[in-house]
């Protein structure tokens, strides 16, 4: 279907465009839109607005044509949300799953928010990082990239229940300062938890397969150093066949519902504040919660 955004119509408000797009998407999975060239600033919507419109409607937005003095040609395409559920519960995030094709470090928001979180907790050489739900370990590359001068002097320990993901991580990170273990986080014994300085978990503690608060407290109480640091992240998105859709979703709601996400964030924030931590929360597609002990003379939150 083709839609035209009249570059001289004063009635073509954002609300008008949104209504027309919703109506068109009820019958078509793809819509070609011709809109005013950005040179006609009085009438042209910014490309960022078109991209936001697409995201609001669970679509991708692609720029097809941008010739001088001609209308821009955009393509809106409905996105299909990826399901990671399969017959083998241990392999739904494995090396052969759709999840293995996702690279969070290619998402600009995730990458910059993770960099800000690492700046906040300030990793140091000779520290040990534990990652709960490490999957194939690729997020350790962020530690290497953002902490190049000390990367070889940080010890990395990753836990995950998926055999193929652990095998891939072990193959991809053969250096001695990396250690990956196939582990059921629910059942790991406190005495088996080593001493460590940084507790990290990206998109795992909210999983229905584990008791997030209990797992977190077990590691916190059993192995974290007195002045240890925390870096957690909770997904505020859904993965699709060609990208991300903003906003947490639940089974009972077709639209975004952030209630469980906010509940999780506030639980860990309150717990850490009660234990003398300064907590900072940031992010977009992933909500990062990072915490460090309040230094002497530092004003608490």
Backbone torsions as a table, in degrees:
resi	resn	phi	psi	omega
1	UNK	NA	146.1	177.4
2	UNK	-114.5	137.6	175.2
3	UNK	-125.7	145.6	179.9
4	UNK	-118.1	127.5	173.1
5	UNK	-96.9	103.6	-174.7
6	UNK	-62.2	116.4	-174.7
7	UNK	-74.8	-0.2	177.8
8	UNK	-121.4	3.8	-175.2
9	UNK	-88.6	121.1	178.1
10	UNK	-75.9	-16.4	-179.4
11	UNK	-85.9	-7.7	-178.5
12	UNK	-79.1	65.7	179.5
13	UNK	-76.0	169.3	177.3
14	UNK	-60.0	-37.9	178.4
15	UNK	-63.8	-42.0	177.6
16	UNK	-60.6	-44.3	-178.8
17	UNK	-63.9	-43.0	-179.3
18	UNK	-61.0	-43.1	179.5
19	UNK	-62.8	-44.6	-179.9
20	UNK	-64.2	-39.7	179.2
21	UNK	-65.4	-43.4	178.9
22	UNK	-60.2	-43.4	179.5
23	UNK	-63.2	-43.2	-178.5
24	UNK	-66.0	-37.5	-177.7
25	UNK	-74.4	-11.9	174.7
26	UNK	-69.1	-23.3	-177.0
27	UNK	-119.2	-19.0	-177.3
28	UNK	-129.1	142.5	178.3
29	UNK	-89.1	-14.7	177.3
30	UNK	-131.9	138.3	179.3
31	UNK	-134.4	128.3	173.3
32	UNK	-95.5	129.8	-175.7
33	UNK	-119.6	129.4	174.2
34	UNK	-107.5	120.7	-175.5
35	UNK	-132.8	168.5	-174.7
36	UNK	-60.6	143.3	175.3
37	UNK	-64.9	139.9	-179.6
38	UNK	-56.5	-20.4	177.5
39	UNK	-63.9	-26.7	177.5
40	UNK	-90.9	71.5	-168.4
41	UNK	-60.2	-26.6	-177.7
42	UNK	-66.2	-29.6	-173.3
43	UNK	-113.2	-17.0	-173.2
44	UNK	-86.2	134.0	169.6
45	UNK	-80.0	141.6	177.0
46	UNK	-61.2	148.6	178.6
47	UNK	-59.8	-32.8	179.0
48	UNK	-62.8	-32.3	178.5
49	UNK	-70.5	-41.1	177.1
50	UNK	-62.4	-38.8	178.7
51	UNK	-65.7	-40.4	177.1
52	UNK	-65.7	-39.1	176.5
53	UNK	-59.3	-44.8	179.1
54	UNK	-60.2	-44.4	-178.9
55	UNK	-64.4	-39.6	177.7
56	UNK	-60.9	-29.9	-177.2
57	UNK	-99.9	13.2	-179.9
58	UNK	58.9	43.6	179.1
59	UNK	-125.5	162.4	166.0
60	UNK	-94.7	158.5	178.4
61	UNK	-128.8	121.4	-179.3
62	UNK	-121.9	137.5	175.4
63	UNK	-85.7	115.3	-175.8
64	UNK	-91.4	-42.2	-176.4
65	UNK	-146.9	139.1	179.3
66	UNK	-144.4	68.3	179.7
67	UNK	-88.2	145.6	-178.4
68	UNK	-58.7	134.8	177.7
69	UNK	65.3	13.0	175.9
70	UNK	-119.7	156.1	177.6
71	UNK	-61.0	146.0	172.8
72	UNK	-69.8	143.6	176.5
73	UNK	-112.1	118.0	-178.5
74	UNK	-115.9	150.6	177.0
75	UNK	-121.5	118.6	172.0
76	UNK	-96.7	129.3	179.9
77	UNK	-132.3	129.1	177.4
78	UNK	-61.4	141.8	-179.5
79	UNK	-105.2	145.0	176.1
80	UNK	-101.1	126.3	178.7
81	UNK	-73.8	133.1	-178.2
82	UNK	-79.5	135.6	172.1
83	UNK	-103.6	129.3	-179.8
84	UNK	-97.7	7.7	-178.3
85	UNK	-80.9	136.8	179.0
86	UNK	-145.3	-178.2	-177.5
87	UNK	-70.6	-30.8	179.9
88	UNK	-99.8	104.2	-174.6
89	UNK	-61.3	-31.2	-178.5
90	UNK	-76.5	-15.5	-174.9
91	UNK	-115.1	10.9	-178.0
92	UNK	-68.5	-18.2	172.6
93	UNK	-115.0	24.6	-174.3
94	UNK	-78.5	-177.8	-173.9
95	UNK	-67.3	-18.7	179.1
96	UNK	-104.3	5.2	-177.8
97	UNK	-86.6	168.0	175.3
98	UNK	-63.7	-30.3	-179.8
99	UNK	-60.3	-32.7	-177.5
100	UNK	-66.0	-17.7	178.8
101	UNK	-83.2	-8.1	-177.8
102	UNK	-86.0	130.1	175.8
103	UNK	-120.9	99.2	-177.9
104	UNK	-60.3	-27.9	-177.5
105	UNK	-74.2	-1.6	172.9
106	UNK	-96.3	-0.8	177.1
107	UNK	-93.1	117.2	-175.9
108	UNK	-57.0	-41.4	-179.8
109	UNK	-65.2	-45.9	-179.3
110	UNK	-60.5	-45.6	-176.6
111	UNK	-63.1	-47.1	-178.3
112	UNK	-71.1	-36.1	178.2
113	UNK	-69.4	-37.4	176.6
114	UNK	-64.9	-40.6	176.9
115	UNK	-60.2	-43.8	179.0
116	UNK	-63.8	-38.9	179.0
117	UNK	-65.1	-42.3	178.2
118	UNK	-65.7	-36.6	175.5
119	UNK	-62.7	-35.1	-178.2
120	UNK	-70.2	-44.2	-176.8
121	UNK	-85.8	-19.2	174.1
122	UNK	53.4	75.0	175.1
123	UNK	-59.4	148.6	-179.9
124	UNK	-128.6	157.7	-179.4
125	UNK	-63.9	151.2	-178.3
126	UNK	71.7	7.2	174.5
127	UNK	-85.2	158.2	177.8
128	UNK	-112.1	129.4	179.0
129	UNK	-107.6	129.1	172.0
130	UNK	-109.4	130.4	178.9
131	UNK	-114.4	115.4	178.2
132	UNK	-87.7	114.9	-175.2
133	UNK	82.2	50.9	-172.2
134	UNK	-74.0	-17.2	-174.5
135	UNK	52.0	-124.2	-176.6
136	UNK	-87.6	8.2	174.1
137	UNK	78.8	4.2	-171.5
138	UNK	-65.4	-21.1	179.8
139	UNK	-71.5	-17.9	174.1
140	UNK	-64.4	-20.7	177.1
141	UNK	-62.2	-29.6	178.3
142	UNK	-66.2	-39.6	175.7
143	UNK	-61.7	-42.5	179.1
144	UNK	-63.1	-41.9	-175.1
145	UNK	-71.6	-46.4	-174.5
146	UNK	-84.3	-11.2	179.9
147	UNK	-131.6	51.9	-172.6
148	UNK	-57.4	-38.7	-173.5
149	UNK	-70.8	-19.1	-178.3
150	UNK	-123.4	3.2	-173.6
151	UNK	-56.4	-39.2	-178.0
152	UNK	-75.9	-9.3	-178.4
153	UNK	-110.5	14.7	173.3
154	UNK	-108.3	137.1	177.4
155	UNK	-95.3	130.4	-176.8
156	UNK	-115.0	127.5	176.5
157	UNK	-124.8	122.4	-179.8
158	UNK	-117.5	134.0	177.3
159	UNK	-114.9	135.7	173.8
160	UNK	-158.0	152.3	-178.4
161	UNK	-89.2	-4.9	-174.3
162	UNK	-92.8	114.9	-176.7
163	UNK	-59.5	-45.1	-175.7
164	UNK	-69.7	-34.1	178.0
165	UNK	-66.8	-41.9	178.3
166	UNK	-64.8	-39.9	177.9
167	UNK	-62.0	-40.9	179.4
168	UNK	-67.5	-42.4	179.0
169	UNK	-61.2	-43.1	180.0
170	UNK	-63.0	-37.0	178.5
171	UNK	-71.7	-39.5	-175.5
172	UNK	-78.7	-22.6	-179.0
173	UNK	-126.2	77.1	-174.5
174	UNK	-80.5	-8.0	-176.5
175	UNK	-65.6	155.5	-174.3
176	UNK	-66.8	-22.1	-178.4
177	UNK	-85.0	9.8	174.5
178	UNK	-114.3	136.1	-179.6
179	UNK	-142.2	118.5	-178.8
180	UNK	-117.9	134.9	-174.8
181	UNK	-131.8	132.4	174.3
182	UNK	-78.2	114.0	-169.8
183	UNK	-146.3	141.7	169.0
184	UNK	-89.0	108.7	-175.2
185	UNK	-61.4	-28.7	178.9
186	UNK	-65.9	-33.1	-169.9
187	UNK	-108.8	-1.0	179.0
188	UNK	-62.6	134.0	-177.9
189	UNK	-78.7	140.5	179.4
190	UNK	-53.3	-36.6	-178.5
191	UNK	-70.9	-13.5	178.3
192	UNK	-91.5	-1.9	-179.6
193	UNK	-87.8	121.5	-179.2
194	UNK	-76.0	168.5	174.7
195	UNK	-73.6	138.8	-177.9
196	UNK	-152.1	167.2	-175.1
197	UNK	-109.2	-30.8	-176.3
198	UNK	-129.2	126.1	176.0
199	UNK	-104.4	120.0	-177.5
200	UNK	-124.5	139.5	173.1
201	UNK	-152.7	117.7	-176.4
202	UNK	-111.5	106.1	174.3
203	UNK	71.5	26.2	-178.0
204	UNK	-117.4	-41.2	-171.6
205	UNK	-65.3	-19.8	179.0
206	UNK	-90.3	-0.2	-178.0
207	UNK	-63.8	141.0	178.7
208	UNK	-71.3	-12.6	-178.2
209	UNK	-80.3	-13.7	-180.0
210	UNK	-132.3	161.1	173.4
211	UNK	-91.7	89.9	-173.0
212	UNK	-51.3	-54.5	-179.2
213	UNK	-58.7	-41.0	-178.8
214	UNK	-69.2	-40.9	177.7
215	UNK	-63.0	-44.5	-180.0
216	UNK	-60.4	-49.1	-178.1
217	UNK	-63.4	-37.1	179.7
218	UNK	-61.3	-46.1	179.3
219	UNK	-70.9	-40.8	-180.0
220	UNK	-59.6	-46.6	-174.6
221	UNK	-79.6	-26.2	-172.7
222	UNK	-93.5	-26.2	-172.6
223	UNK	-139.0	-17.1	-174.0
224	UNK	-72.4	131.8	177.9
225	UNK	-60.5	161.2	-177.5
226	UNK	-54.2	-41.0	179.7
227	UNK	-107.7	35.1	-179.1
228	UNK	-66.4	167.3	-175.3
229	UNK	-124.3	155.5	-175.4
230	UNK	-126.6	136.8	173.3
231	UNK	-139.5	105.0	179.5
232	UNK	-116.7	154.0	174.7
233	UNK	-145.0	139.2	-177.2
234	UNK	-123.1	130.3	-176.9
235	UNK	-67.3	130.3	172.6
236	UNK	-117.6	50.4	-172.9
237	UNK	-163.8	171.7	169.6
238	UNK	-130.8	138.8	177.9
239	UNK	-81.9	141.9	-179.6
240	UNK	-123.2	-179.2	-179.8
241	UNK	-68.2	-10.9	179.1
242	UNK	-148.0	29.1	177.5
243	UNK	152.6	-151.5	-176.4
244	UNK	-117.2	147.9	168.9
245	UNK	-115.3	126.7	-177.3
246	UNK	-67.8	143.0	172.2
247	UNK	103.9	128.2	176.4
248	UNK	-65.9	145.8	-179.9
249	UNK	-126.6	151.5	174.0
250	UNK	-128.1	163.5	-174.5
251	UNK	-62.0	-33.3	-172.6
252	UNK	-89.0	-1.1	-178.8
253	UNK	-128.4	132.8	176.8
254	UNK	-76.7	-28.7	-179.0
255	UNK	-99.0	-179.4	-177.3
256	UNK	-67.1	140.4	178.1
257	UNK	-141.6	111.0	-173.6
258	UNK	-98.1	9.2	-173.6
259	UNK	-61.6	-45.9	-179.2
260	UNK	-69.4	-37.6	177.7
261	UNK	-60.8	-47.9	-179.6
262	UNK	-65.5	-37.3	178.1
263	UNK	-60.9	-46.0	178.7
264	UNK	-61.7	-48.1	-178.2
265	UNK	-59.0	-44.5	-177.1
266	UNK	-70.8	-31.1	177.0
267	UNK	-61.5	-52.5	-176.7
268	UNK	-68.9	-34.9	177.4
269	UNK	-62.9	-47.4	-178.9
270	UNK	-64.1	-43.7	-179.6
271	UNK	-58.6	-46.8	-176.8
272	UNK	-71.1	-37.8	176.8
273	UNK	-62.6	-36.6	177.5
274	UNK	-66.1	-20.5	179.2
275	UNK	-104.1	22.2	171.8
276	UNK	81.6	31.0	-179.3
277	UNK	-106.9	146.4	165.4
278	UNK	-89.5	126.5	-174.8
279	UNK	-116.3	134.9	178.1
280	UNK	-127.8	132.7	-179.3
281	UNK	-121.1	132.7	-179.8
282	UNK	-150.6	178.4	173.8
283	UNK	122.5	171.7	177.1
284	UNK	-130.9	-80.0	-180.0
285	UNK	-72.3	-28.1	168.1
286	UNK	-124.7	135.2	176.9
287	UNK	-94.2	116.0	-178.1
288	UNK	-93.0	131.9	173.3
289	UNK	-119.7	113.5	-179.6
290	UNK	-123.1	147.8	-172.9
291	UNK	-146.9	143.1	172.8
292	UNK	-140.5	155.1	-178.9
293	UNK	-62.6	141.2	178.4
294	UNK	-71.1	121.7	-179.3
295	UNK	-73.8	156.5	178.1
296	UNK	-57.8	127.8	-179.5
297	UNK	87.8	-8.2	178.6
298	UNK	-82.5	137.7	180.0
299	UNK	-78.4	129.6	-179.3
300	UNK	-77.1	166.3	-180.0
301	UNK	-70.0	NA	NA
